[in-house]
């Protein structure tokens, strides 16, 4: 594994834990991805992976918010 590409693996590993840690690791992953994108030192391929991670995070966030909003009122007596 090349040294410049270690950051993408950190972001991927953190994003895997998103559903299990109430999206905290997802927030860390997108902040890290945004930081790496802002530095602009990575190749275009790596940058596209960072954009994909950010999109996936917000897709998961939307899914869980919709799930909670639709299920929570049905479980309250």
FENGIVEN-V647435 format. One line per field, one symbol per residue. ss: DSSP state (H for helix, E for strand, - for the rest). phi: phi as a letter, one per 20 degrees, with the letter a starting at -180 (. if undefined). psi: psi as a letter, one per 20 degrees, with the letter a starting at -180 (. if undefined). A space follows every 50 residues. Layout:
# FENGIVEN-V647435
ss->???
phi->???
psi->???
This chain:
# FENGIVEN-V647435
ss->--HHHHHHHHHHHHHH-HHHH--HHHHHHHHHHHHHHHH----HHHHHHH HHHHHHHHHHHHHHHHHHHHHHHHH--
phi->.fgfefffffffffffegfeclmffffffffffffffffmeeffffffff ffffffgfffffgffffffeegffeee
psi->pqgijhhhhgggghhhjghikkjghhggghggghghhhhkirrhgghhgg hhggghghggggghgggghhhghhip.
